[in-house]
Amino acid sequence: MPNALTRDIGFKVGPLLLDVLAKHYRKSEGEEEEGVKLRKNEILFDEAFNIVKSFLNTASWHTVEDLQAFSNTRTPSPPWVKVVRTLVPMTSCDQAANYLVEVLGGEEFCRKLIGGIKWWQVRGVNGVDGQWIVARKDWKEAQRRHKRCDPAQSPPRENGTATPQAVEEEATYNEDMDAMRCILFLHGGGYYFGSVDQERYSIQRLARKINGRVFAINYRLAPQYPFPCAIQDALAAYLYLIRPPPGAPHTPVDPAHIVIAGDSAGGGLSLSLLQVIRDAKLPAPAGGILISPWCDLTHSFPSIHTNTATDVIPDCGLSFHKPSTLWPPPSEEVSTRVHASLRHRIRQAFKLDGPSQYEATETIIGDQAIGVSSLHPEMPIEVGSTTSVPSVSSKHSLSNQKICLTTQANETLEIHRQVHFYTENSLIVHPLISSALSYLGDLPPLLFIVGDKEVLRDEDLYASHMAANPSKFPIPERSKALYPPLANIKPENMKPTSVHLQVYDDSPHVLPILFSFTTPAKFCFRAMATFCKFVTNIPVTPPLTAHASFVSTPGENSRKGSTEIVESPSQSASVSRHTSLNPAPDSRKSSLGRRISARFSRVGILRHSSLSAVPLSVEAQNEDVAARDGRRTPQPETSQSQDGAPVPSSSLGSDTTLESDVAGPRFDFATPHLFTPGERSAGERFTYSHIKDSKQWECGMIRERVSTDGLIRPLEPEDELDAMKVSKDVIGRMSELTMRRCINVQQQFDKKFAHTYKLVDKHRRKNIEQAKRDTVRQLTHLRKTIITKDQDPNCRNGSAAGEQGFKEYLLSSPGWSWAWALDEHENPPPTSIVSRRDTEEARKLAEVADLAILGTPRTFSGNNLWSIVVNFFTVTPGQLRIEKTLAPPSDEPKSPTRRIRARLSRMFGADHFHQHRQHTQQEEQATDDSKA
């Protein structure tokens, strides 16, 4: 049965589609948004834009659980895609945790900063859910190359870590895929919703465009798993690729063949992962693709306010939802009581002394000024006064997360709630959370995809320029205090990052993900594919004529942020053929076919060169000229990359030709753009032909704008961009405008859901009472397991605990669900599901997370009940006759209770029935003892 969100969206889609369609047919220019040319010209884009915006606005009036369930709906893959589902094993997760603790500043600093080193390692799945995604066409070609290289044709390795769901699609990972280039993809969703299934189409298309494989993961989501849970999962996936554990289906992937990509929150997570890899001294990947990355959780840039109407992000942002037991988190009083009860019970189970007093520094980052009253005339919008976020406290309680601001009118504004699902208010300025406040130098080459009409535009522009010229952007002192690896970085030691920035006109948030069928998204996929092939050293055929690149060349004598046109060393001019919409009669369609195609299907226009509005690539032009002259240009079947690995012929650029582009706007009534000589489109193969070193570009930064037709032109100079006009005193601080919007929306939700809050409190009390009974049962099983395994020498020597004993093994296992409660240094944040018992999901996690270590207790489950039903209706031939024969004669009549027990013994098996009865008696006895 669909959840409430699915039902509401279903009712709204029909009328919304008709309304948008009617507006386009009326052609009233006054009713259209000014300047949004893409929505005027492409009706399908306008329909999708309104549907997505309506969906996100409607989702705000539903619970977080509803949205998470909606975005996690299983999406089947098409037949042309090969999918292998797998799990990143716990060995990789443990390695990632060790690296992360070291990068964050060590164990002691982690306890003060994020509340410990154990609570964020607990998970409900024994690993990280991941999927290998590859186009079957590319896999088959890799298989043919593998056969040529290895005539013996060794049998494919079995995927030892594949999940049972893999049987539905592909059960094994084939070793033929090892030679393919790889993208590690991190999905978006504000860190609290989304999945691989939600973005499956875009991921599949990206895999096809690069003629390689994509490894996409479902990292743990907030608010159940706040910072740094997602970073640990992403780092574990990267380690799994480059250092696979024994039994992994794939061979180690060369980091130089890996590109880390992500959109929205996944883009921000990708930037955080790249920083961790840099600071942990791990082998760096080939590059990163950042699609509308979320780089500033303080909302300190102007586009967060000015582009609200032209973006799909709701007016209230992604911080408000209908209240539920999951969100908002429980009060500080409830959290303290639950934590104390859990600690007391678990210490009783281990017969430990009371917790020692942990004397931690109350505040590790000092307070700044509450309010700064100043005007910023250079900004496109006045944001008012600003204030810093709360200081980081070792207690991690809700009372320490209040944000206060004093306006110019001496008015006091206060926010008492947690602003974002991902982390506490005091940590939203952490460099691994808001990358715009970090040091982004010394990273592998980055491709930024930014929409000009999205709310995150300015922070993405700022982050891209900050990465390319880090010495011009001093690291904030608070960032150095929160993230120790930045403490000793001096401006003279900063190394620039090679950056390619593309800003797409009239485009909203995550253009290639949500609107992959539009014309600019098609060029966006081409640009990403070209970037991937360049940084992973897949060679392309050198063009006979090269186009210029718009690169940023800041120097002492040049204007700040000036843009230079850098031409290829071999050529100084670019030639582009001007195609006509009236081709020769022998190469065009019939008149009726042309009219239908031009009227209803832009796809037909884009796929046929005779009607193409897109210029042929230089190689395609040369091939066409050679064909007219009667010459053939031979194309080799395979080639070799610079490192000697075989590369398919399709990877040499066929994905950027017109024949491979099967996507595009289906309904487009606008006149196609006629390319003129000298015009360039995004994603051309010779974009990087002037760059000699793929790791450190000589030009430093390529800055481009991309029109709705795919044309590229230079981006405005830095001093003309709104993002670069923001004062350093405003960046990373909460503004008055942001706080007022947050407070106003909160008042609306409080009024609308006043009764819902009361129901939530009632459900929480019910869950807490049930959790008490669950805890008694779990600790009874725990005590029994400890005694059994510590007394059994075979179990003790053969287990992972080794000679140290099972009790000590549990105490040292950070992934165990109770480990945090045994450590007085652990203080999980209020939203962390690990330390909560007021939600049904939290109670289930407390049981699931113990199974890997303690095993499954003998309880009466749904599977047991099904076995009883099957056994009751199924009689084995001769079974009753044998039982009657073996049964001893007795004149004593059986009581009804004995007859029932005898029947249950036959259905369950005598041993299983007696064990179940004994376990039930133990639970009853433990309950009586606890009450006493």
N, C-alpha and C positions, 0 to 999 in steps of 0.2 A: 504494500500500500504506500503510495507516495506521501512524503511528509508535507507539512503545511506550506512550506515555501514553494515546493514544486506545484502544488495545487493553485496557489495564488498567482504564480507566474503564468500558469496555463490559462487562467481566465483573462489575463491582461494582454497576452500576446496578440490575439486576434484583433480586438479593437484598435490596438496600437498600430499594427501593420496597416490597417485600412485608413487610419487617420494620416499617417505619413504618406501613403500612396495618394490620398486625396489632395494633400498639400502640393505634391509634385505636379499633379495634373492641373491644378488651378493656376500654377505658375505665377503666384503673386509674390513678387520680389520683396515686397515690404514685410512679409511674414517670415522670411528666412533670416537666420543669424548672419549678421554683417561679417564679411570676411571669410566665412567658412566655405570656401569654394568647393572643397571635396564633397561636402554634404549636398551641395546644390547639384553637382554634376553626376554623382553616382547614387542612384536611388537605393541600391542594395546596401551601400555603406550607411546611408541615412537610416534605413530600416534597422540595420544591426546596431547602430549607435544608440538609437532610442530604446531598443530592446535591452541592451546591456546596461544602460543608465537606469532604466526602469527596474531592472532586476536588482541592481545594487542598492537602489533606494528602498525597494521592497524588502530586501534582505535585512536592512537595518531594523525593521519592525518585527523581525523574527529572532529566535535565539541563536547563539553561536553554534549550538549543537545542530540545529537545522541546516545552517549554512555549511558546516563541515560535512554533514551527511550528503548534502546536495552535490558538493564539489568532489566528493569521493565516490560518486556513482561509477560503477564499472563500465568502461567504454570499450567495445570490441575493436580490434584492429582490422583493417581491410586485408584482402587476400594478398596484396602485393607487398605486405610488410611482414617481416619475421620478428617475433618478439620472444625473448627468453626471460622469464621471471626468475629472480634469484634473491638471495639474502647476503648482504655484507656481513660476514661472521663477527662474532664477539671479539675475536683476537684483533681484528682491525679496529674495532671500537675501543678496545683497551689501549692500543697503541696511540690512537687519536687523543684519548683522554690524557695520557702522559705528556704528549706534545703540548696540548692545550693548557694544562696546568703550568707547565714550564713557561710558555709564552705569556700567560696572564700574570706572571710574577711569582710563582711558587705557591706551595700549599698554604702558608700562613697568609699571604696576600689574598689568595682566592677565598679563604674563609671570611676575610673582612669585606671583600668586594662583592662576591656573589653568594655568600652564605655557606660555603663549604666546597668539598671536592667529591662528595659521594652522591648527593641527592640528584644531581643532573645526569648521573650515569645509569639510573634506573629506567627501564623501558618495558613496555608491554609485549614487544616482539623480540625474539632472541637474535637481534641484529638489525640491520637497516634494509628495508624493502627497496629493491632496485630492479630495473628492467633494461635488458639489452634490446635496442631497437635498430633495425637495419632494413633497407629496401632489399627485397629478394633478388632483384636484378643485379644489384651490386654484390650481394652475397654469392650469387651464382658465378659472377665473373671472378670474384676472389677465389672461389672453389676451383675454377678452371686454372687459374694461375698457380694455385697450390698443387694441383695435380701435375702441372708441367715441371714445377720445382721439385716435387717429391713423387716420383713414379711409383714408389712402394705403396703409396696411399694408405697410410696407417689409419686404423679405425678411429672415428671421432671419439673424443673423451666425453664421458658422461658428466653431466652437471651435478656434482655431489651436493650442491647447496640449493638446488632448484626447489621451489615450493610445490605443493600438490596442485595449485592452480595452473602451473605451467603446462599440465597435460592438455588444457583447453586450447593452447596455441602451439608452443614449441617446447618440448621437454628437455632438449639438450642444446648446449652451446657448442658450435662446431669450431674446430681449430682453424678452419679456413678464414675465420673472421679476425684472427690475431694480427694479420698484416694491415688491416684497415685503420685509417686514422680515426680518432676517438674524440667525442665531445662529452664532457661531464656536465649534465644539464640539471639546474636547480629551478623548480617551478616557483611561480609567484603566488600571491594571495595574502599580502599583509602579514605574513608570518603565522597566521592563525587559520587559514583555510586554503584549499587548493590541493592538487595531487597531479601525478603523472597522467591519470585518466582525463583530467580536466583540460590538459594541454596536449593531448595525444596527437591531434592532427598536425599541429605546428612542429612538434618534435619529429614526427615521421617525415614531414616535408623537409626539415632541416637535414635529417639523415640522408635523404635522397639527393639533396642539392650538393652535399659535400662528398657523395659517393663513399660514405664511411658509416661508422656505427656511433650510436648515442647511448650513453649509460645514464639513465635518469633515475633519480631516487625520490622516495617519499620520506622526507625528513620529519622529525617530530615537530608538532605544531603547538604554538601557544594558544590559550593561556595555560593549558595543562603542562606544557614543557617549555618554560621560558628560557631566555638567554642563560647559558650558552649551549643549550641542547642541540639546536639546529646546526651550529658551527661544528660541534663534535661529530654529528652524522655526516656532514659534508666532508670533513677532513678524513673520516673513516672511509668514505667512498673513494677519495683520492688515493689514500694509502692502499686500499684494496686493488686499485688499478695498477699502481707502480710496484707494489710489493705484495702480490697475492699470497695468501697462506697456503700451506700444503693442502692439496685436494681441490684447489680452486680450478674452475674450468678453463680459465684463460692464462696465457703466459704474461709475464710482466710487460706492461705497456710503457714504451719509451716516453718519459715526460715531454720530450720535444714533439711528440705526436698527439698531445692532449691539449684541447682548448676547453676552458671552463666557461660556461655560458649560463645565463639566468635572466629572468624578466621580473621587473617590479621588486618585490621583496627578495625574490631569487637573485636579482641583479645585485642588490645590496649585500646579500649573503655571499655572492661570488666575490665581491670586492673584499669582504671580510676574510674569506678563505684565502685569497691571494696574499693578503697581509700576513696571515698566520703562517702560510708556507714560506714567505720571505723571512719572517722573524724566527721561525724554527729551523732555518737553514736547510730546508728540504729542497729536493730538485724542483726547479720551477717549471710550470707547464709552458707550452708554446705561446699562449696568449689567452685573452679573455674577451668575451662578447657580453656587453652589458646593455640590456634592452630596458630602457626607462628605469634605471636602478633607483631604489629608495635610499638616498644618501643623507637625509637630514630629518630626524624624527622630532626636532624642535619646531619645525614649520617656520623657519626664520627667513625664508626667501619670498619675494613678492608674488611669484606665479601661483603659489598655493592659494592665494586669494583672488587674483585677477583672472585665472583660467578655469574657475569652477564651472561656469556655464558651458564652456566648450570642451569639457572633459567628461568621461564616464564616471569618475569618482564622485560619490554622493556629496551633497553640500555639507553634511555632518562629518565627512571623512570616513575612515575605517576604524572608528573607536567606539561606536555606540551600537548596542543591540538590545533587543528585548531581554529583560532580566531572566535569569534561570539559576539553577543551583551551581552551574559552572561559572557564570559571570553575572554580576560582579563578584569578587571573592568575598568570603565571609568576613565578619567583623574581627577586629583584633582580639576581642575577648573570646570569641569562639575558637579562633586559631590557637591562641595560647592554651586554652583548656584542652583542646584535642592533642596538641603537641605534648603537653605534660602527661596526659593519660597514656599516650602511646609509649613515651619514654619510660614511664613507671612500669607498665606491663612487660615490655620487652626486657628490661633490666631484671625484673623478677624471674622471667623465664631463664635467663642466663645466670641468675643468682649473683649479680654484680652489686657492688656497693653503690651508694648514691653518686650522682654525677659531681665531678669536681667543678669548682667554680672557675669559669673561663673568663679571665680578665682581658677582654679585648678593648681596643681603642674605640670609643663610642663613635667618633667621627674621624674618618680618614681623609676626607677632602673638605676643606673649610668652606664656610658660607661666603657668598659674595653679596654685593649690594642687593637689597630687596627690589628696588626699582631704580631705573635710570630714565629720567625725564628728558627727552631730547627729540628734536625734529630732524627728519631726514629728507630734505627737499629733492635730493637727487634720485630718490626711489620713485617708482611709478605709483606707489600707493603709500599713504602714511600709516604706519603700524602702531604708532603711539609709543608708550613707555615699554621698557623691556625688563626682564628679571631673569636671574639664573635659576636653574633647577635645584631641587634640594640637595644637600650634602649627602654623601654616602655614609650610611650608618651600619654598624655591624649587626644591629638587631633586625633589620629588614622587616619592619612592621609598617602597617598602613599609616600610623600616626606620624611617621617620619617622612612621608612622601607628599606633604602638602606644599603647593606652589602658591606663593603670595606675590602680589604686585601692587604698587601704589601709583596711581595715575597722576597726570599733571593737575587734575582737579582735586587732588588729595583723596581720591576714592580708592578703597582697598578691594582688590579682587582676589579671591581664593578658590583654588581647586583642591578638593579633598580626595578625589578619586584617582585611580591609576589611569593615566591618559592613554597609554597604548597597551595592547595585549601582550606584546613581546617581552617587555621588561618593566622594571620599576621606574618611577619618574626620575630618580637620582642617577640612573644609568643611561638615559636616552642620549647623553652626550659622550658616551664611551666610543672611542675610535673604531671598535669592531661592530658598533651598532649604527652610528652616524659617521659614515666614511668621509663626509665633507669636512669633518673636524679632525681628520687624521693626517698622516703623511702617506701619500700615494705614489711616491717616487720609488725607483728601483723595482718596479713591477714588470712583468712581461708585457708585450704590446697589447693595447686595449682598443676595442671598437665600441664606441658609444652610439647607441641608436636612441634618438630623442625626438619626441613629438612637439611641434611648436605650440600646440594648443593644449598641452597637458599640464596638470598642476605641479608636476615634479620637474618641469623644464629648467627652471633657474638653478636648482641645486645640482642637476646633472651637468649643466654647462659649467658651473663653478668647479665641480669635482674633476671634470675632464681637463680644464685649464690648470687646475692645481696639480694634477698628475704630470702634465707635460712640463710645467715650470714650477717645481716644488720650492725652489729657493725664494720665489716671490710671495709665498704664502707661509708665514711663520706658524709653527705648530703651537696651538694654544697651551698655556701652562696647565690647565686642567686636564687636557688630553694626555700630557706627559705624566701627570700624577696618577691618572686612571690606568694607563697602559705603559708599564715600565720599559718595553723595548724602544719607546720614543724619547726617553729621558735624555739620552746622550747623543742624539742626532743634532748636528750643527748645520747651519745653512751652507757652509762651504763643503760639507760632505754629502749633501743631497744629490741624488742621481735622478735625472729626468726619466720619465716613462714615455715610450713611443705611443702616441695616441692618434686614432682616426675618429674624428667627431662628425656625425651626420645628423643634421636637424631637418626633419621632414615637415614641409609646409602643411598647415591645416590638419595635422594628425593628432589624435588623442593618445591616451596612455596605452602602452604596449601594442603598437600598431601591428606588427607581424603576428602577434599571438591572437588578439581578438578580431582583427580585421584582415586576415591573411588573403582574402579574396579580392582585395582592392588593388588598383594599379600601383600605388606607391609601395604597398607591402610586397608586391612581386619584385620590385627593384631592391627592396630591403633584404629579401632572401638572397638575391644575387650578390649583394654586398657582403653579407655574412659568409656565404660560400667562398667568395673570392678571398676574403680575409683569412678564413680557415686554411685554405690551400696555400696561401702565401706564407703564413707563419709556421706551418708544419712542413714547409719545404717540398711541396708538390710542384714540380716545374710546369710552367705553361709555355706554349709556343711563343717565342718572341714576336711581337707585332712588327710588321714592316714599317708602319708609321705609328708613333706613340702620341698620346694625348698629354696635355699638361695636367698637373696636379695642383690643387689649391692648398698650399702648405703655409703654416705659420712660421715666420722667420723673425722672431724678436731679437733685436740686437741693440747695440749702443747707439748707432746712428739711425736706426729705423724707428718708425712710428710705433708706439705701443700697440701690440696686437695687430700689426699690419699683416697683410696677406700677399704672398708672392706667388706668381705662376711659375712653377718649376717644370721645365720640359725635359724629356728624355735626352740623355747624352747623344744618342745616335740620330735623333730627329728633332727638328725645331718647329714642326707644324703638324697638325692633325687633319685628317681628311675623313669626311663622313659622307656617305652617299645619300643623296636626297631622293627618296622613293616617292613615286607618284601613286595617287589613289586611282589612277586610270591606266592600268598596265596594258600590255599588248594582248590582243584577242586570244592568242594561243596559250596564255598562261593565267587567264582569269576565269572566274566562275561565270555562270550564266547571269543575266540581268536580274532575274528573280532571286537567285541565290545571293547576289551581292546586296540587294535591297534588304532581304531578311537578315542577313548577317550584320549589316551596318546598323540596322534598326534595333535588333534585339540581342545581339551577341557580340560583345567586344572581344570575346575569346577567339572567335573566328578571325577577327581582324588581326589579332596579335600573333596568331599561329601561322598565318600564311604570309610569306614574304611579299607576294604580289599585292596584298592589301595592308602591309605592315605600316604602322605609324612609328615603329621603333627602328632605329638604324641598325643595320647589320653590323656585327663586330668586324674588326679589321680583317681577321682571318676568314670570316665568312665572305667578306667582300672579295678577297683575293681568290678564294675558291670559285666564287661566281664568275669572276673575270676569266679565270683559267678555264672554266667550263665553256664559256662562250667562245674562247679561242681554240677549243678542241683539246685542251690539255687537262690532265688529271693530277690532282695533288694527293699523293699517297699519304695515308694516315696509319702509323704503326699501331699494332694491337696493344702493345704494352710499352711502358717506358720505365725509367728508374728515377727515383728521387735522389736528392743530393747525398743521402745516407746509404744509397744502394738498394733500398727496398723497392720491390716492383709496385708499379702504380697502374691502375686500369686506364685504358684509353679514354674512358668517359670522364675521368678526373682531370684530364688535361684541358678542360674547359667546355666540354659538351653541355654541361649543366647550364652554362650561361648562354647557350644558343637558343634560338626561338623555338626549336622543335621540342625541347625538353620542358618548356614552360606550359604546363597544362592548366595552370591556375590564372585567374584574372577576373575582372568584373564581368558578370554575366549580363546585367542589364545596365547599359550606359547609353544615354541619348545625346551625350556631348560629342562634339566634333573631335576626332582624334588629332593629336598634336602632330604637325609636320616638322620633322627634324630638319634643320638647315646645316650646311657645312660648318664644322667647328663646334657644334653642340655635343655634349657628352651626357651619358646616362649613368646612373649609379650601378655599381657592380661589374663594370667592365674589367676584363682580364688584365689589362695593362695599367690598372690603377696604381700598382706599386712597382712599375717597371723601372722607375728612376731610383729605387732604393736598393742599395747593394747588400746591406746587412739586415736580415729580417728580424734580428733581435734588438738592435739599437739603430733606429732610423736616423739617417743623416739630417733629414728635414725636421725631426722632432715631432711635429704635429701637423696633421692634415685636417683642415676645417672646411666643411662643405654644408651647403643647404641643398635639399632635394625637393623639387617641385612635385605637384600632384601628378605630373606626367613622367616623372622619373629623371628630369633634367637636373644636373648639378651646377651650382654656381658658388662663388666664394661666400663664406660666412662673414657677417659684419665684423669689423675690428672689435677688440675686447672692450674698449672704452665706450662703445655704443650698445653693448648688451646690458640689459637690466640686471642680470645676475652678477655682473662685475661692478655694479654701482652700489651694492649693499655694503654698508659700513662693517668693519671688522668687529665693532662693538655690538652689533645686532646678531651676527651669525652665531648660532649655538645657544641663543637665549629665547625664552618665551616672550612673545610680544603681547601687548594689550589687545590687539585685534584678534589674535589667536585665542587668547583666554576668554574674551567676550563671546566668541562663537561657541567655544566649548561649554561655557556656563549656560548660554541660552539653549543649546540643544539639550543639555542635561536637565534643565527645568522642564522642557517639553516632555522628555521621557519620564521624569518623575511624576508629572501630572497624568500622563496617559496610562502608566503602568503602576499606579499606586496600589491597586488591589493585587496585582501580580507579585509585587514585593512581599506581601503578606503570605501568599501561597508558597513562594520560594522559601521563606523562613520555616514554614510548616514542613515542607519536604526535607529541608536540611535537618531539622530535629529528628524526623523519622529515619533518615539515612544514618545519622549519628548513633541512634539507638540500635539500629541493625548492625552498624559497624562494631559496636561493643560485643555483640554476640559472635560476630565473625572473628573478632580478635581473639576471643577466648578459644574458639575452635582452632584457629591457626596456631596459637601458641601451644595448645595441647599437642598438636601434631609436631610442632617444632621441638618441644621437650622430648617427645618420644623419639624423634629422628636423631637428635643429638646423642641421647643415651645409646641408641642402637648402633650408630655408626662409630661412636668413640670406643665402644666395647668390642666391636667386631674387628679383629686385626686384618682380616681379608679386605673388608670394606675400607678400612683406614688406609691400608697400603695401596690399594688399587684406585683410590679416589684422587681427585685433584688436590685434596687437602694434604696428601702425603703423610709424613711423619708428624706434622704439627698438630694433628687432631682436627676433627670436623668443627668443633666449637671455635677454635682459633681461626680456622679457614673462613667461617662465616663472618667473624669479626673483621677480617681483612678484605672481604669481598665488597668493593664499592657498588657493584651492580645489584646487590641483594636489596630487596625492598625495605628491609628493616635496618640496614647498615647505618643510615643517617641518624636514626633514633638512638643508637648505641654510642654515638659520638657527640659529646657535649659541645663540640666546636661547630656542629652543623646547624644552620638556621635557614632552612629553605624559604624562599619568598612566599607571600600569602597565596599566590595563584597556583603554585606548584602542586600538581595532583598527587605527587609522591607523599606529601605530608598531610593531605586532606582526607577526610572520611565523610564529608557532608554531601558527596555526590555518588550516584550509583557507579559511575565510571571509576571513581577513586577506590571504591570497595572492590571492584573487579580487578583493578590493577594490583591491589595488595595481595590478591590470590594468584594472579597470573605470573607476576614477577618472581614468586617463590618457586614455581614449578621446576625451573631449570636447575635449582640447587637442591630443593627438598624432595622433589618427586611428587607424584599425584597421590593424595590420600584416598583410601577406599571409602567412597561416599556413594550415596544413592543418587545417580544422575539421570539425565534424560536418556542417555545411551543404555544405562542399565534397565530403565523402564521399557525401552524398545526391545531389548533382548528378552525381557520377561514376556512381553506380548507375543513375540515370535515363537518362543519356546512353548507358550501356552497353546497356540493354535497349530503347532507343528509337532506331530508324534512320530518319532523314529520307529520304523518297522521292527516289531518284536520287543520294543523297550518295555512296554507295560507287562508283557508276559514274563520277561526276564526279572523285572522288579518283584512281581508276585512270587516267582519261583524262589528268589533269593531271600525274600522277606521271612523272618522267623515267625512261626505260628504263635499266636497270642490270643488268650481267651478274654483278656481285659479290654473293654471297649475304649476307644480313643476319645479324648475330650475334643471339643471343637477347636481349642487353641492348638493342641498337638496336631490335629489334622491340617490346619492352616500352615503350621511350621513345616510339616512333612512335605506339603505341596510346594512351598517356597524353596525347600531344600532341593527338591527334584528339579525345579526350574533354574535356580541360581547355581546349583552345585553346593554340596553340603559345606565344603570348606569356605566358599565365598560367603554363604549365608551366615555362618557362625562368626566370621571375621567382621561382617557388617554389623551383626548384633553386638559384638564385643566393642566395636568402635563407637556405636551409639551409646552404650552404657558408659564408656569413658567420657564422652562429651557431656552426658548428663551429670556425671560425678564432678567434672571440672566446673560446670555451671553452678552446682550447689556449693562447691568450695569457694568460688569467687563471690557468691552472694553472702556466704558466711563471713 
